[in-house]
């Protein structure tokens, strides 16, 4: 086990013990200088993970609503303290989760299934060029990725997987002022 800092919250650093893994898809540190972050697609720069009408997308940030919908607070994973959950900035206690493999924004239902579905383990970016990929806590080997600008939870087949999948599932963290 390795002790990694997770997120400085107002000057405090939270540390998590995460098992050592292979470089590709291995554990990834999540650090921020502000309480909120935004995740930019590596293969569609200027498009960020966001929620709209309670569904997950990657879209440009052009308006103040876009700014809010694409800002998340990184919390300790609701189902696994070694992972994270992403809480909406403008809908407190609403988290990104998967349902039927679609990434959605949902109110915390405070049950085990919700906690599992809303917990993602940050990994080194699958495109091997930096960034972060988010593996499902309860569907190991499945990652958040975009398809046609919609966010889905898809299975990663490993080293034979396409470059497109690897890029679609890799994001760059940006601090939000």
N, C-alpha and C positions, 0 to 999 in steps of 0.2 A: 504494500500500500504506500502511496505517496501522498503527502499533504500539500494541497494546492489552494491558493487563495481564490475565493469565488467572486466576491464583489465588495468593494469598499462602499459602505452605506454611511454617508455623512461622516467620513473620516474613520470608520471602523472597517476592518477587514474580516470577512467571514472565511474560514478555512474548511475545506472538505477533504476527507480521505477518499481517494479514488484509486481503484486498482490499476496497476500499470498494464498497458495494452500495447499492441503494435502501433507504429507511427501512423499508418493510414487508418483513420477511423479511431485513433486512440483518444484518450481524454484531452479535453481542451479547457484552458483557463478562461473564465469569463471575468473580466475586470472592467470597471467603469469609473469615470471621474465625476459622474453626475447620477442622480437617482434613476434616470430614465435612459433607455437606449433605443436605437433604431437599427434594423438589419437590412443592409443593401445587398441586392443580388449581384454576384460576381460577373455573370454573363449578360446582365441587363443593368448597367450602371444607371444610377439615379432612379431606380425602382426599388421600393422598400417593402418589407413585410408589413401588412396592415390589415385591419378588419374593415369591412364595409357591409352593412346589412347583416352583420353577424357571420359573415363568411371571410375566409382568409384569401388574400391576393398579394401580388407584388405590383405596386403602382407608383407613379411619380408623386412627389409631395409638392403640391402647388398652392394649397389653401391652408388656412389655419385648422380646418377640420381634418385635412390630410395629415397635418403635423400631429394632431392628437391621436388619430386612428393608427398612426405608425409608431407611436411611442409606447414602450413597455417597461415595466419594472421587473427586473430579474429577481425572483425569489428562490429560496431553497425549494427543491422539488416537493410537491405536495405528497407524493407517494414514495419518494426516495431522496434522502438527504444528500446523496452523492450526485444528484442531478438538479435541474432547474425547472421552474414554471415561469411563464410569461404573463404577467398581469397587465391588463389594459390601463393606460393612463387616464383615459376619460370615462371609463366604466370600472371603477374600483370593485374588486372582488369578482371580476369577470376575467377569465383566462383563455388563452389559446389552448385548444384541445383537438383531438381527432374524433370523428364520429363517422362510421362507414367510410373510413379512409380520407374523408374531406377534413381540412383544417377549418375550424369554426371558432367563434368567440362565444363563450357560454358562462352564465353565472355559476359560481361555485355551488354545486349541489351537495357538497359535504358528504359524499359517499365514496366507497372504495373505487368504483369504476371511474367516477369523475376524476379522482386524484390520480389514478393510473393514466387515464387518457390525457391529462393536462401536465404530465411530467415528461420531460425530454432531457436526454443526456448529451451535453455538448461534446463534440468530437472534433479532432483536427479536420479541417475542410477536406472533403472527399476528392476535391480537384488537386490536392497535393501542392497547392500554391498559396497556402495560408487560408485565413478565414475560418469559419466554424460551420459544422453541420450538426443537425439536431436529430439524434436517434430516439425513437420512441422507447419509453421505459417498459411498457407492457407488450410491445411488438418488436423485440430485438431484431436488428437488421433492417428495420423500416425507418426511413428518414423523411423529414419535411422537405419537400421539393416543390418547385412550381412547374406547372404544365399549362400552356396557354394563359399564363399570368395568374392562374388559380393555384392555391396551395393545397397539396395533397400529401398523404403519407404513403410512400411507395417503398417496395422492397428493393434493397441494394444487393445485387448479385455478386459483388466482390470485384476482383481484378479484371474480370471480363466485361464489366459494366461499361457502357458508353461514356465518352467524354461529356456528352450532353447531359446525362443524368448527373454525373459528378459536379458539373458546373451548376445545374439547376438546384442542387442540394447544398450549395456552399454560399455562405453569406459573410459580409464584412460588418462587424459591429461598429456603430457610430454613436458617440455620446450625444445626448440631447440636452441643450442648455435649459 
